[in-house]
Amino acid sequence: MEEADPQQELKSQAQIFNHIYSFVNSHVLKCAIELGIFDTIHGSKGGKPMTLSTLATTIPLNSINTRNLHRLMVYLVHMGLLQKNVTLEEDEFSLTQLGEFLVKDGEKSLVNWALAIINEAVGMGCWHHLSRCCSLESGGPTLLEEMHGMSAWEYVGKNPEVNRLINDAMASDTKLVMPAFIQGCGHVLEGIGSLVDLGGGTGMAMNMVAEAFPHLKCTVFDLPHVVETAPAYPNVSFVGGDMFEFVPNADAILLKFMLHNWQDDGCIKILKKCKDAIPKVGGKVMIVEIILDLEDDDEDLIRSKHSLDLDMMVATGGKERTEEEWKVLINSAGFSGLEIVPIMAIQSVIMAYP
Ligand SMILES: C[S@@+](CC[C@H](N)C(=O)[O-])C[C@H]1O[C@@H](n2cnc3c(N)ncnc32)[C@H](O)[C@@H]1O
């Protein structure tokens, strides 16, 4: 047997330790958000580097152990979220381009997504029992649903705090993906008169569309407890209901991060309802979803898409799909054609034509 290269062996050991401890990334990230580290550094004199002792004065805790704070900062540097500048007096820290995504009020902030996912109530606890997923029946309760004894949507409906966390998380995705959607699909939106955002949450996506295309009649449809908490937007109307019962008529229907929450039979029901609600000629369903394993995807994109896939398995019972799986699903719902529009986002747009 060939002897292992000791350097490679050591690297492999380190990689396994990194896999074992990858939960540290999530928790350090959440802790830094809670302590306001990204916001404080971002806000410091136009984002200038900040010393540890200055940062320590802003931490919202009664007493500060600066040595421990420093250890966290060093880990954040290794995560690529902060940069350390060594000076003669005291080390200073600044945000990297990656860290900017974790500023709460940043245009492209993923803070609310992090707070919803790295959260006990939303299901962190389930991940300890992940192996059970391999024995759960398809279509039966997910790990999250077993934990709470009800469907994910019922649970959200009964817990205003979780409802807020989920809606805020979805809004943070909206801020990232909708400018790319508007840019990639603007020519389609120019040519239609009405659009329904099915499962459109509290309406942020639709408001962005309404602002960019004032001629469009824009409607958000979602469960009553969701639309009840929606802010009023000019030129956006809200309808509460169950999409398995009713989908409002429109020239086009937007389904953003919706179908990945359901298994194929649920998706086919939703898509059939959508097909009935749009014109036979010129109607379209615009599906904004992840497509797994696209040829150009790099390792980061592949990993993030597959993480979301497992998240769907644990939480809602849905899944992310490959291009082939999307084609089969859309054909099964009776659509005659589809087109994939790549956009600068983790999701693509899949146009389904009746
Ligand atoms: C993952 S969120 C996506 C929200 C939004 N499309 C977005 O991307 O920000 C799924 C949405 O589907 C809604 N939903 C779940 N079941 C529904 C139903 N039966 N009828 C209408 N909306 C539903 C939820 O309330 C939630 O807002």
The ligand as a Tripos MOL2 file, in Angstrom:
@<TRIPOS>MOLECULE
LIG
   27    29     1     0     0
SMALL
NO_CHARGES

@<TRIPOS>ATOM
      1 C1        -40.9710   30.6400    1.8990 C.3       1 LIG1
      2 S1        -42.1940   31.8150    1.9830 S.3       1 LIG1
      3 C2        -41.9810   32.7070    0.4730 C.3       1 LIG1
      4 C3        -42.5000   34.0970    0.5830 C.3       1 LIG1
      5 C4        -42.2070   34.9910   -0.6240 C.3       1 LIG1
      6 N1        -42.6630   34.4190   -1.8560 N.3       1 LIG1
      7 C5        -40.7570   35.3330   -0.6820 C.2       1 LIG1
      8 O1        -40.0070   34.7500   -1.4500 O.co2     1 LIG1
      9 O2        -40.3380   36.2060    0.0740 O.co2     1 LIG1
     10 C6        -43.6210   30.8700    1.6060 C.3       1 LIG1
     11 C7        -44.8840   31.6870    1.6700 C.3       1 LIG1
     12 O3        -45.9900   30.8370    1.3070 O.3       1 LIG1
     13 C8        -47.0760   31.1980    2.1070 C.3       1 LIG1
     14 N2        -48.0610   30.1040    2.1030 N.ar      1 LIG1
     15 C9        -47.9250   28.8860    2.6780 C.ar      1 LIG1
     16 N3        -49.0310   28.1440    2.4580 N.ar      1 LIG1
     17 C10       -49.8760   28.9120    1.7320 C.ar      1 LIG1
     18 C11       -51.1710   28.7120    1.2040 C.ar      1 LIG1
     19 N4        -51.8080   27.5590    1.3870 N.pl3     1 LIG1
     20 N5        -51.7540   29.7130    0.5070 N.ar      1 LIG1
     21 C12       -51.1150   30.8990    0.3330 C.ar      1 LIG1
     22 N6        -49.8590   31.1490    0.7960 N.ar      1 LIG1
     23 C13       -49.2470   30.1630    1.4830 C.ar      1 LIG1
     24 C14       -46.4440   31.4500    3.4380 C.3       1 LIG1
     25 O4        -47.2710   32.1780    4.3050 O.3       1 LIG1
     26 C15       -45.1730   32.2020    3.0490 C.3       1 LIG1
     27 O5        -45.3580   33.5930    2.9960 O.3       1 LIG1
@<TRIPOS>BOND
     1     1     2 1
     2     2     3 1
     3     2    10 1
     4     3     4 1
     5     4     5 1
     6     5     6 1
     7     5     7 1
     8     7     8 2
     9     7     9 1
    10    10    11 1
    11    11    12 1
    12    11    26 1
    13    12    13 1
    14    13    14 1
    15    13    24 1
    16    14    15 ar
    17    14    23 ar
    18    15    16 ar
    19    16    17 ar
    20    17    18 ar
    21    17    23 ar
    22    18    19 1
    23    18    20 ar
    24    20    21 ar
    25    21    22 ar
    26    22    23 ar
    27    24    25 1
    28    24    26 1
    29    26    27 1
@<TRIPOS>SUBSTRUCTURE
     1 LIG1         1 GROUP 0 **** ****
